[in-house]
Amino acid sequence: MKKILGLAVVVAAMALSAPLAFADAVKNVDISAKVDSYCTITAGGTGVLTAKVPVDGAGTVDTTYLDLVGPDVTCNSPYNMQVISLNGGIKRTGTDILPGGFTDVIDYTGIATFGSISSSIDTTVSPSASGAEYNVPVASTAGAKDTVGFSIRPKLASTTFPLAAGTYADTLKLTIAPQ
């Protein structure tokens, strides 16, 4: 019995010390992902920003800059930015007839800043505009994560043609989109 047990120990020791006769099996696993370009509002995007143009009782427009802090936006790639005046200026609303000798528009310069670029529009460029006024989109060279800033500078109404009474409005639309 001792011989059999001793022989078993020797065989077991040889088996453990002997090199394996099998080759290693190797398989590479390639891992990849694709992230699409995007621009998104990441904070502060709810609600509407409002800029109220000060006009005194005599119809004189205050031309002080109106600075507004917009939402936080993230673009993970280069982007284009464009501002559009939907009315072509701050125009008198309503359907009543414009009295002779008066004007019904307050022109302005609107500037939006995001990341390293700014996009601006001047509604006096097309004084006969009857609808939206566009500027050329501005292109960035990289993505950005920043807060959008707006600056609106009303212009003096004509002294020859004073502003007609009424409510005036416009919407400055900002579009930020991946290139």
Contacts in CASP RR format, 6 or more apart in sequence:
PFRMAT RR
TARGET T0000
AUTHOR 0000-0000-0000
METHOD contacts of the structure
MODEL  1
MKKILGLAVVVAAMALSAPLAFADAVKNVDISAKVDSYCTITAGGTGVLT
AKVPVDGAGTVDTTYLDLVGPDVTCNSPYNMQVISLNGGIKRTGTDILPG
GFTDVIDYTGIATFGSISSSIDTTVSPSASGAEYNVPVASTAGAKDTVGF
SIRPKLASTTFPLAAGTYADTLKLTIAPQ
35 76 0 8 1.000
37 75 0 8 1.000
37 76 0 8 1.000
37 77 0 8 1.000
37 178 0 8 1.000
37 179 0 8 1.000
38 74 0 8 1.000
38 75 0 8 1.000
38 76 0 8 1.000
38 77 0 8 1.000
38 178 0 8 1.000
39 73 0 8 1.000
39 74 0 8 1.000
39 75 0 8 1.000
39 76 0 8 1.000
39 79 0 8 1.000
39 176 0 8 1.000
39 177 0 8 1.000
39 178 0 8 1.000
40 73 0 8 1.000
40 74 0 8 1.000
40 75 0 8 1.000
41 71 0 8 1.000
41 72 0 8 1.000
41 73 0 8 1.000
42 71 0 8 1.000
42 72 0 8 1.000
42 73 0 8 1.000
42 74 0 8 1.000
42 145 0 8 1.000
43 71 0 8 1.000
43 72 0 8 1.000
44 70 0 8 1.000
44 71 0 8 1.000
44 72 0 8 1.000
45 70 0 8 1.000
45 71 0 8 1.000
45 72 0 8 1.000
49 68 0 8 1.000
49 70 0 8 1.000
49 150 0 8 1.000
51 66 0 8 1.000
51 68 0 8 1.000
51 150 0 8 1.000
51 152 0 8 1.000
52 66 0 8 1.000
53 61 0 8 1.000
53 62 0 8 1.000
53 66 0 8 1.000
53 90 0 8 1.000
53 106 0 8 1.000
53 108 0 8 1.000
53 152 0 8 1.000
53 154 0 8 1.000
53 168 0 8 1.000
54 61 0 8 1.000
54 62 0 8 1.000
54 64 0 8 1.000
55 61 0 8 1.000
55 62 0 8 1.000
55 106 0 8 1.000
55 163 0 8 1.000
56 62 0 8 1.000
59 157 0 8 1.000
59 162 0 8 1.000
59 163 0 8 1.000
60 156 0 8 1.000
60 157 0 8 1.000
61 106 0 8 1.000
61 154 0 8 1.000
61 155 0 8 1.000
61 156 0 8 1.000
61 157 0 8 1.000
61 163 0 8 1.000
62 154 0 8 1.000
63 153 0 8 1.000
63 154 0 8 1.000
63 155 0 8 1.000
63 156 0 8 1.000
64 153 0 8 1.000
65 151 0 8 1.000
65 152 0 8 1.000
65 153 0 8 1.000
66 151 0 8 1.000
66 152 0 8 1.000
66 153 0 8 1.000
66 154 0 8 1.000
67 149 0 8 1.000
67 150 0 8 1.000
67 151 0 8 1.000
68 149 0 8 1.000
68 150 0 8 1.000
68 151 0 8 1.000
68 152 0 8 1.000
69 147 0 8 1.000
69 148 0 8 1.000
69 149 0 8 1.000
69 150 0 8 1.000
70 147 0 8 1.000
70 148 0 8 1.000
70 149 0 8 1.000
70 150 0 8 1.000
71 147 0 8 1.000
71 148 0 8 1.000
72 145 0 8 1.000
72 146 0 8 1.000
72 147 0 8 1.000
72 148 0 8 1.000
73 114 0 8 1.000
73 144 0 8 1.000
73 145 0 8 1.000
73 146 0 8 1.000
73 147 0 8 1.000
73 148 0 8 1.000
73 176 0 8 1.000
74 144 0 8 1.000
74 145 0 8 1.000
75 140 0 8 1.000
75 143 0 8 1.000
75 144 0 8 1.000
75 145 0 8 1.000
75 176 0 8 1.000
75 178 0 8 1.000
76 143 0 8 1.000
76 178 0 8 1.000
77 143 0 8 1.000
77 178 0 8 1.000
77 179 0 8 1.000
78 139 0 8 1.000
78 140 0 8 1.000
78 141 0 8 1.000
78 142 0 8 1.000
78 143 0 8 1.000
78 178 0 8 1.000
78 179 0 8 1.000
79 139 0 8 1.000
79 140 0 8 1.000
79 143 0 8 1.000
79 144 0 8 1.000
79 176 0 8 1.000
79 177 0 8 1.000
79 178 0 8 1.000
79 179 0 8 1.000
80 137 0 8 1.000
80 138 0 8 1.000
80 139 0 8 1.000
80 140 0 8 1.000
80 175 0 8 1.000
80 176 0 8 1.000
80 177 0 8 1.000
80 178 0 8 1.000
80 179 0 8 1.000
81 112 0 8 1.000
81 114 0 8 1.000
81 117 0 8 1.000
81 119 0 8 1.000
81 137 0 8 1.000
81 138 0 8 1.000
81 140 0 8 1.000
81 174 0 8 1.000
81 175 0 8 1.000
81 176 0 8 1.000
82 119 0 8 1.000
82 134 0 8 1.000
82 135 0 8 1.000
82 136 0 8 1.000
82 137 0 8 1.000
82 138 0 8 1.000
82 174 0 8 1.000
82 175 0 8 1.000
83 110 0 8 1.000
83 111 0 8 1.000
83 112 0 8 1.000
83 119 0 8 1.000
83 120 0 8 1.000
83 121 0 8 1.000
83 135 0 8 1.000
83 172 0 8 1.000
83 173 0 8 1.000
83 174 0 8 1.000
83 175 0 8 1.000
84 121 0 8 1.000
84 132 0 8 1.000
84 133 0 8 1.000
84 134 0 8 1.000
84 135 0 8 1.000
84 172 0 8 1.000
84 173 0 8 1.000
84 175 0 8 1.000
85 110 0 8 1.000
85 121 0 8 1.000
85 123 0 8 1.000
85 132 0 8 1.000
85 133 0 8 1.000
85 170 0 8 1.000
85 171 0 8 1.000
85 172 0 8 1.000
85 173 0 8 1.000
86 131 0 8 1.000
86 132 0 8 1.000
86 170 0 8 1.000
86 171 0 8 1.000
86 172 0 8 1.000
86 173 0 8 1.000
87 131 0 8 1.000
87 132 0 8 1.000
87 169 0 8 1.000
87 170 0 8 1.000
87 171 0 8 1.000
88 105 0 8 1.000
88 123 0 8 1.000
88 126 0 8 1.000
88 129 0 8 1.000
88 131 0 8 1.000
88 132 0 8 1.000
88 133 0 8 1.000
88 170 0 8 1.000
89 105 0 8 1.000
89 106 0 8 1.000
89 107 0 8 1.000
89 108 0 8 1.000
89 123 0 8 1.000
89 129 0 8 1.000
89 133 0 8 1.000
89 170 0 8 1.000
90 105 0 8 1.000
90 106 0 8 1.000
90 107 0 8 1.000
90 108 0 8 1.000
90 123 0 8 1.000
90 154 0 8 1.000
90 168 0 8 1.000
90 169 0 8 1.000
90 170 0 8 1.000
91 104 0 8 1.000
91 105 0 8 1.000
91 106 0 8 1.000
91 168 0 8 1.000
91 169 0 8 1.000
91 170 0 8 1.000
92 98 0 8 1.000
92 104 0 8 1.000
92 105 0 8 1.000
92 163 0 8 1.000
92 164 0 8 1.000
92 166 0 8 1.000
92 167 0 8 1.000
92 168 0 8 1.000
93 166 0 8 1.000
93 167 0 8 1.000
93 168 0 8 1.000
93 169 0 8 1.000
94 167 0 8 1.000
98 104 0 8 1.000
98 164 0 8 1.000
99 164 0 8 1.000
101 161 0 8 1.000
101 162 0 8 1.000
102 161 0 8 1.000
102 162 0 8 1.000
102 163 0 8 1.000
102 164 0 8 1.000
103 157 0 8 1.000
103 158 0 8 1.000
103 161 0 8 1.000
103 162 0 8 1.000
103 163 0 8 1.000
103 164 0 8 1.000
104 163 0 8 1.000
104 164 0 8 1.000
104 168 0 8 1.000
105 123 0 8 1.000
105 168 0 8 1.000
106 154 0 8 1.000
106 155 0 8 1.000
106 157 0 8 1.000
106 163 0 8 1.000
106 168 0 8 1.000
107 122 0 8 1.000
107 123 0 8 1.000
107 124 0 8 1.000
107 127 0 8 1.000
107 154 0 8 1.000
107 155 0 8 1.000
108 122 0 8 1.000
108 123 0 8 1.000
108 152 0 8 1.000
108 153 0 8 1.000
108 154 0 8 1.000
108 155 0 8 1.000
108 170 0 8 1.000
109 120 0 8 1.000
109 121 0 8 1.000
109 122 0 8 1.000
109 123 0 8 1.000
109 152 0 8 1.000
109 153 0 8 1.000
109 155 0 8 1.000
110 120 0 8 1.000
110 121 0 8 1.000
110 122 0 8 1.000
110 150 0 8 1.000
110 151 0 8 1.000
110 152 0 8 1.000
110 153 0 8 1.000
110 172 0 8 1.000
111 118 0 8 1.000
111 119 0 8 1.000
111 120 0 8 1.000
111 150 0 8 1.000
111 151 0 8 1.000
111 152 0 8 1.000
111 153 0 8 1.000
112 118 0 8 1.000
112 119 0 8 1.000
112 120 0 8 1.000
112 148 0 8 1.000
112 149 0 8 1.000
112 150 0 8 1.000
112 172 0 8 1.000
112 174 0 8 1.000
113 148 0 8 1.000
113 149 0 8 1.000
113 150 0 8 1.000
113 151 0 8 1.000
114 144 0 8 1.000
114 146 0 8 1.000
114 147 0 8 1.000
114 148 0 8 1.000
114 149 0 8 1.000
114 176 0 8 1.000
115 140 0 8 1.000
115 143 0 8 1.000
115 144 0 8 1.000
115 146 0 8 1.000
116 140 0 8 1.000
116 141 0 8 1.000
116 142 0 8 1.000
116 144 0 8 1.000
117 138 0 8 1.000
117 139 0 8 1.000
117 140 0 8 1.000
118 138 0 8 1.000
119 135 0 8 1.000
119 137 0 8 1.000
119 138 0 8 1.000
119 174 0 8 1.000
120 135 0 8 1.000
121 133 0 8 1.000
121 134 0 8 1.000
121 135 0 8 1.000
121 172 0 8 1.000
123 129 0 8 1.000
123 133 0 8 1.000
123 170 0 8 1.000
124 155 0 8 1.000
125 133 0 8 1.000
126 133 0 8 1.000
137 175 0 8 1.000
139 179 0 8 1.000
140 179 0 8 1.000
148 174 0 8 1.000
148 176 0 8 1.000
150 172 0 8 1.000
150 174 0 8 1.000
152 172 0 8 1.000
157 163 0 8 1.000
END
